[in-house]
Amino acid sequence: MPFVNYYDVLQVKSDAETAVIAAAAKALIDTGDYPAKKIKTALDTLTDDAKRDAHDKELRAQLENKIGNYKIIEKIAEGGFGAAYKAKHLLIDELVCIKHSLNVSKRDTDLIIKEAKSIWDLRHYALPVMRDLVILPDGSCALIMSYIEGPTLMQVVEAHAAKKKDLDPENACWIMSRVLDGLRYCHLNGVVHGDVKPQNVIVQPDKHAAVLVDFGLASVKPTRGARPDGYTPLFAAPESQSDKPPLPETDLFCLGLTMIYALGGDPRTRRIPMDIPKPIRTFLDQLIQEDVYDRPNWEKTNLLQNLNEARQEAFGRMHTGNKKLDA
């Protein structure tokens, strides 16, 4: 039998509450304009948790690996909130990344809309480009962004560790410089990323580039009453764990822990390996101060210049040229 979308039958949204579904079914039956048997089947399906779950899974399958004008190529990540896919535009044959919410609820919809708004107008080499936001037939949301090729910083570090090597400190510094510049741009535009960590930094060695991705926990011009939507405990700032408003300095703290991890240190204890050149350790120490007011900020400090000066002192140059990243 062909699949029937019972939400369409009852003319309700896919996240409708049971009471709304029951009221819709009664109203349709009362009009006498619709087949009562079909309406009752729809009502029975959508008011039974197990049957509704099976119906929703089949509804998603009807998408046939397509989301809007995009054809899914492969899944590249999955978490509690949703899945990320590598996809291609059906008309212009260009790659994109699609973040698709797994759950159909007002909260999930609001979160993905919030993420879309946070990066909608941002244009920077170290950030993804927002393409579109679509609502699918099953009521779920999909965020369409530019596809960033390359391993995450965590994967780069793990690849080095598998060969019993550490990431070269000079390479770690150019990666940090790219991410830091992206954060500067975000902060100047009122956006706090909220979840800077090795998994959210994509490294492109051939382009000598690094891109900060996943703005799912971002805040746009947060106020005193703002609270973090979440955080990754290992790389979170103290104020996030205390449920205090996210600040640009929050991202700087997270970047500091991220780079400690990249350099073979321990983000839990904030221990920076002693074999890392002192100017770099000093720079990182400034970022990971416990008190947010003891950390540098963009109004008083040119952090990119400070990092370049630390690189000059540590390595005898500010730029690495074509230095290889291979493990």
Steps between C-alpha positions, in 0.01 A plus 500: 500500500623852426611700802243744640610809689246505782597852602376615161183294544419675827639835379727541801869570543738212565578625852131533596399393850264205548213727603538705181504184289185369667321833457598515132371146439167578670456820300564318171260219588233752601516673162430174322716611207779247562508116514439414866700176480813681378465765768460239774806312374699822506374576851587152624850522352590844623369458855694179560867570583640186336287532186574871470874438533486237222292736285748785552795278405325395181415863426868588523584210269270652240750782464708253294828647618398844384466817703349780298713546188785296645596135455655330804839343429602376844457557872805669648399539865217431744424622850213537743350790310529380144715377217729674254518393137718563200262582216492643149267755341288326237525783248845656534684188622673683787574343839335614822480391862151436636426497871169320553311494830404148606205604712188684393423747776468871556819502708706331228355727235574807711860386559577442134337831402713668768811341351403614150448857619836501679699442179259629233698814417848386602760482221854405600755249374506323839121454520243298303263685267126478565305385192142423602261376767218267400208327669455143376170317441531325836531835678872473579752774419809490284775759503694528173860627521814498291683169508843522662734222387756369746557324834409654832778620726419207729552257211830670413622464859381138516679420173825637647446311826450173308856549369622598848553858389380838623368772275783739416454812720557729204222327306273518803562874511397570142183299559434704815565821308235414239240410763586805708444726199163332439404559862608864477264544205216321681547706815509827310165398352350416838521120466642276774563149364451325835660164415856544376667159517724272287198326347372834369817609323551364149858512373586536131877444475522553122333840531678576826156577642291416805124548526289527815171314454181405687329809636227297668575654841578849373354816652432822310557815705441319830359710784559475875202270522630264230601148593698242303286249309763241580875436500760225469627447858863418410542825306253725681581827674425534875219751436324257265507228763357752748215580259613859453460709182730405209762762414770535234749417776315169539598402147859607567518271803364209295753573225777495760396153621460383141856601418633343820342176380650548151845550653483175695400656831211422733193727472362352825787632709585778252854365492711625210800277412825653620670433166268751332689830449447738789348785290226263382437371853476859623250587229282199584521574873333835434206333327426244772480726803228383738351846545348628177614853584863388513491381140587724205223652289485654156439853627829512688716242324596413145518126559602419144795735526591354839491149356716605204754654737503181705555296181784731394669460837442125518571394141688794349215576259131594502397287200564133427484518120434152359610302804342153487241389753538126436538274799 
